[in-house]
Every structure is written in C-alpha cells, then in structure tokens.
Amino acid sequence: MARKARKYSKKASSTVERAMKKRKAGTLKSGRSGRTVKSRKQAIAIGLSEARAAGAKVPKKSAKRGRKAKKRKARR
C-alpha cells in the first residue's frame, strides 16, 4: 500500500506540539493582545506560524477569508 505524503514536516509537527503543551499549561499567549490562548485551533495556528517563521515545510495559509469578502462585495 502506498504511504500518504506528510502534510507538515516533523519540525512543524514538533512546534505545534510544543504550542499545544504551552496552551494546556496556560502559558501560551497570543501575539498582538498578549492574552492567554484557550482555543485548540488557535494554538495549532500559532504553532504553524512559528514553524513557518523558522523555515519548516508548512503549506501556505488558505485565502478563504479574502475569497468570501470578495464574493460578498460582488453581490452588492
């Protein structure tokens, strides 16, 4: 059976894992406001962005928000 390609690199996975552990301990802070992160999804996003900044293999951010805003504007 063929092996499935990795979505993220090992370095990115370990960075996300570290962010999740920090969130559980209550020491993970969000960037701009400095508030404690409580959301699991937000912790994953912070871990991925740190991995991206460190040069790990991480896919680009999805441009879903921009697309939706453009569609909404086009309807008007």
Phi, psi and omega in degrees: 000140181285142179277143179282139180293144179290137179282319179236158178285168180296322180298318179295319180298319181290327178293319178294319179299319179296319179296321179294321178294320178296320179297316180297323180283344179086021181250000180278124182248147176281157187297296190285310185277334180079013179283155178290134181277129179248337184278136178295317181297320181293322178297319178296317180297320179295317178299318180292321180291326175294319179295320178299318180293329179279354176093019179282161180282102180225134178297156181296157176295142178284144183262043183294317182300315181297320180296316181296319181295321179295318179297317181297319180293322181293330179293326183291000000 
